Amino acid sequence: MKDYYDILGVPKTASEDDIKKAFRKLAHKYHPDKKGGDEQKFKEVSEAYAVLSDKKKRGEYDLRGTFTGAGGAQGGFGGFDFSQFQGFGNGQQFEFDLGDIFGDAFGQTRAARRGRDVSIDIELTFRESVFGADRRVLISKLATCSVCGGSGAKKGSKVVACTSCNGRGEIRETRNSIFGTVTTARTCPRCNGRGQVPEQPCDGCAGAGVRKQQEEIRIVVPAGVSDGEMIRMPGRGEAHTGGSAGDLYVKLHVKPDARFQREGNNLASVLQLKLTDVLLGGDFTVPTLDGDETVRVPAGVAHGEVIRVRGKGVPHGRTSRGDLLVQVRIDMPKRLSRTAKELVERLRAEGL
């Protein structure tokens, strides 16, 4: 006796959704048209799904340990020949909605009615990438018709039910296959899934409800973005007749700044000092994205030492900002004057 739960690899307490997911996975693995597929196992998982996906048949199977159909002998689907479709066991007929069963396993679901995504690139200054920016761009794309507002109907006219699909928006077709009676559905080509058609088509879009036109779009770039980052704007892509609009993807390109490097939420810069400045210390001016800032350099600071200027980095959160990390670099003189050399020799003699 076949254990349908074991065949699908699910417990007896499995939900309908669990059973469907298990069947999709195994059907994809064993499909005969797929390289490495196994026709016999494919038949077994199809048989198991046919029973366990139906509440009435599953109830009989759970009660008796088998499914007999309309009073036939026990044994479920024994001897059934998939290549010579005669119905499942004792003339039983099982209806499958192919798109519903397989989902993305074989790519046979009806594609959602949705407009195309649009991708654009914009360039930002380093400062804009840190503090954010507000841009407006003009894009040419399929958009909702501005004449009819997307109805497709001429002004003063009305829309009526599509006669091709009787207002359903889709056309269903039924045929026999190795699974039984397979019902598929496709978008009605006349109304494009809307279920309605204009009595008189709009002059602007010829009844489509969408047309190619230019649209100005505002793009708000948040603070702290990085080079190559992508902003997704749902519903701002191309429109679709009777469906939802696609998305707009904005790729950001940040121009480098010779003064700063970004390190997470911190900014890094370099302060070049002369040897005398390092020996004596003092106050020095450093650039920040908020303007020049004075920093105190202690006497005897080492080459490569970092001075932290708090709150002058990249904004993060509502009120927080990173820091500016200023690295000290010493410009060593390549040549010394006679006087300078004498002074240095004196310092060496004093053990400095």
N, C-alpha and C positions, 0 to 999 in steps of 0.2 A: 504494500500500500504506500502511495506517495505521500510524503509530508510536505505540503505546499509551503508551510511556514519555513521549514528547513531549506527548501529550494530557494526561496527568496532571501533567506538569512535574516528573518525577523522573528521576534517572539510572538506568541499567540495574543498578547495584549497590544500588538502594534496598531497604531491608528491608520486611518485610510491614507493620510498623507505619508506616513512611514512606508506603507506598502507601495505606494506610487513611486516614491523616491528610490526604493530598493529595486523595483522593476526597471525604472529608467536606467539605473546604473548597470544592471546585469544585461539588459537588452542591448545597451550600447557596447558592452564587452563582448557578447556572444553573437552579435548580428552577423548573419552569413555573408553579407556584402562587405563586411569589414575584414581587413587583413588579420588573420589569427582568430577569426570568428568560429563558432561551433554551432552548427545548425541544430543538433540534437538538444543541446543545453538551451538554445534559444527557444525551441519548442516547449521545453519544460517550464522555463520561467514565464512564457506567454500563457501557458495552460494554468499555472499557479495564479498568475495575476487575474486571469479571466474569472476565477472562482472567488478569490479573496477580495477583489475590488467590488464585488456585488454583495450587498448586505444580505439578501435572501439566500444566495448560494453559499456565502460564507457561514451563515447560520446553520444551514443543513450540514455543511462540512464539519463544523465544530461539534455538532450534535452526534453525527454518525461516524465521523472520521473519514468520510468520503462524500463525493457529490454524485448523485445518480441521475439528475435531470428529471424529466417527466416520466417517472416510473420505470426507467430502464434498469438494467442490471448494474450492480455496484462495480466500482473500479474506475469511476471518473472518466478519464479521457483515453483509457486503454485502447490501443489499436488505431487511434486517430491518425489519419494521413494528411499532413499539412499540405502536401503538394497536390492532393486531389480534394479541394475544399468541398466538404459536404456538411459543414456545420460542426460545432463542438459536441461530441458525445451524444448519441441517441437523437440526432437531429436538432440538438440545442443550437440556438443562434445567439451570438454575443455581439453587442454593438460596442465598438471602440470609437472614441473621438481621437483621431490620430494626433492632432495637435496637443490635446489635453494629456494624453498618455506619455508621449515621448518628450515633450517640452524641448529643451535645448539639446537633448541627447543626440538627435539626428538633425537638428536645425529645421524642424518641420512645423514649428509653431507659426501662427499667423503673425506677421510682423506688425508691431504696434504702429498705428497711423501717427507719424511724427515727422516733423520737418528736419532737414539736414542741419547738422551742427556747423558752425562757422568758426574759423580760427583766424586771429589777427595778431600782429606783433606791434608793441609800442616800446619806445626807448625812454628811459628815465635818467635824470642826473643822479649822481650819488646822493645828493641832499634829498631829492624826492624819494629815493628808495628808503631813506632813513625816516623821514617825517611824513611820507605819504603824499599823494597827489590827486588832483581832480581833473580828469581829462574828458574831452568831448571828441568823438570821432564820427565821421560820416561813412556809412557802410551801404553798399549796393547789394540788395538781397531780395529774395522772395518774402514779401510781407503781406499782412492782411490788407486787402484792397481798401484804400481810403475813400473810394467812391460809394461802395455799398456796405462798408463796415464788415465785410467777410461773409455776408449772406449769399452773394452771387446773384442776387435779384436786382433788376432794374428798379430805380426809385419809383414808388407807387405800385410796384408789382408785388406778388407774394410767392412764397415757396409752397410746393405741393409734394405729396408723398411720391417717392420713386416707384415707378411701376415695375422696374426690373427686379427689385428685391422686396417689393411690397412694404417699403418703409423700414426694413430691418437693418439695412446698411451692409449686409453680407449675403452671399449666395451659398447655400449648403448643397453639397453633392454627396451621394451615397453610392458605394461600389463594394463588390465582394473582393476579399483578399484572403491571404493565409490566416489572418486574425479573425475573420468573420466579416460582418458587415461594417465597413469602415466609413465613418462620416467625417468629411472635411469641410472646411468653410473658407471662403476667400472674400476679400473686400469687393463690394459691388463696383464694377468699373464705370458705371454710369454716374452714380452719385458720390463715388469715392468714400463710401462708408458713412455718409451723413444721413442717409435714409430719406433725404429730401432733395428736390431739384427746383431751380427757379422757374416760375411760369414764363417770365421774360428775362433773359440773361442781362447782367450788368454790362454797360458799354465799356467800363474801365477794365474789367477782368474777364469778359466773355463768359461769365457765370461760374468761374473757378473759385471766386472768393479770395484769391491771392494773386498778386502780380509783382513783377520786378520793379522795385523802386528804392530810392535812397532814404535812409533813416539815420538821424543823429542819435547817438547813444552816449550816455554819460557813464564814464568808468571811474569809480572811486577806488584808488589804489591805497590799501591800508599801510600804516607805518611799519617799517621793519622788514620789507620784502627783500628777497635775494635775487640775484641774477639768474634767469632761467625759470623762475617761478611762474606758475600758471594760475590765472584767476578764472573761475567758471561762473558764468552768468546764466542761470537756468531760464529758458523761455525767450532768450534774446537772439536765438539763431533764426533760421528760415522758418516761415510759417508753412502749414500744410493744410490742404483742403480737407475740412472735416476732422482734422486731428489737432494735436498740440504742436507748438513750435519747438524747434531744436534748441540747443544751448549755444552760447557764445563763449569761446575760450580765448583768453587774452594772455599771450606769452610776454613776459617782461624781460627787457634787456637793459641792464644797468651799466652806464658809462663809468669807467674807473676814475678815481680821484687821486692825483699824484701825492696828496698830503696824508691820506688816510687809508688804512686797511681795516676791513671788518673782521672781528673775532667774536662770533656769536652776537651778544648784545653789547659788546664793548667795541670801541674804536681804538686803533693803534696808530701812533705817529712817531716821528723822530725829531729830536732836538739836537742840533749840531752845536757843540761848544768848543771854544779854544782851550788850550791847556791852562792858561791863566784863569779862565772862568771856572774851570773845574777845581783849581787849587784854592781859589778865593771864595767860590760860591756866589750867590746873589739872586736877584729877581730877574726872570726872563719871560718874554712874551711868546706864547704858543698859539697857533690858530685852532679854533674849534668850529663846529658847524653853527654855533650860536654867535660867533664873533671871536675876537682875540681875547685871550685869558692870560693873566700873570701867574706864574708859578715860581715858587721859591726852590732853588737848587742848593742843597747843603754843600759846604766846602768839603773837598776831597771825595766827591761822588765818584763811583767807579764807572768805567766804560761798560755800557750795556745795562746799567741799572735803570729801573722803571719808576717813574713818578706817576702816581694815580691822581687824575682830576675827576672827582666824583660827579655823577649826574650829567655828563657831557657825551654820553654814548647814545645807543639806539633805544628808542622808546619801546617798552613792553608792558602789557597790562594797561590799566587806565592812568596810573600816575607814576609808574616806575620808569627809570632809564638806566642804561648801563653806564660805564665809565669810559673816560679817555685815558689810555695808557701811553705815556710819553717815555720813549726810550732814549736815554742819554748816549750820545756818541761823541767821542773826543777827536777833534782834528789835530793830529800831531804835526808840528812844523817839520818840513823836510830839510830846511836850512836855517841855521841860527846866525845872527849877526855876532860880531866880536863881543859886543857888550852883553848880549843875551847869553852867549856861551860862558862868559866870565861869571855871570850871575848864577847860572846853573851849576858851574863847578863849585861855587861857594856853597850852594845848597847841598851838594854832594859831600863836601868836606864837613858840613855840619850834621851829616847823617840822614839827610832828607832825601 
